[in-house]
């Protein structure tokens, strides 16, 4: 899984139109993919992104991060400056810089669905604790660990945080976070998907047993597909990069996709190709090659 040799194909597949169509959009995850482990964007990657935009290829950052955590790439916004945040729950214009982002599209998790998900997962996995991610606020249960470098806006049981009487009830919920202190991360994901069913979309991007629960049908792939349709871009013209289970749908949907050298096994299975690890500028390696193949 961590073979960081040359860029290779994960599976030998028949040639399709996607292999011959010039790319029009690059969709890349951030943590574990575009960003190095120290959360920096290497000079080589900065140059590759700028070269892609100069060649007329749009670049979308597609991440599980909330909009307020996008300062890591705000200096590298070119062209349209849009990012897909919260695993597809929001499309954000980054042009204003940190703290000045504008929500272009919001695909919220209805509070009734969120409450169902909390109840069902509590029953299936006792000991689960929750946090609630909204467009501008972050709220958590008292027992939820300090997994994020920020102070929650309030502490209360998830049922209270999601109630119609909560002070932030008028603000859309983008996702809820569910953490279990003991379960295996993949086992927790499988259990949650079975327990919650079609009431919400469940995925994960953390190495710990931390799940991200969004609205039904909301994923990186579905929101990216909407953005591409608005631009007249087909999935065959999209090149995608990722490393964790929350990238699987996007990598499956894109005409060409690459699992990082550090990727989760499910990501390797979903992608049509592989590149080297994030710390070795795997995204830049592929972009540089793609640019040499342009007509």
Order of alpha helices (4+ residues) and beta strands (2+ residues): beta-alpha-beta-beta-beta-beta-alpha-beta-beta-beta-alpha-beta-alpha-beta-beta-alpha-beta-alpha-beta-alpha-beta-alpha
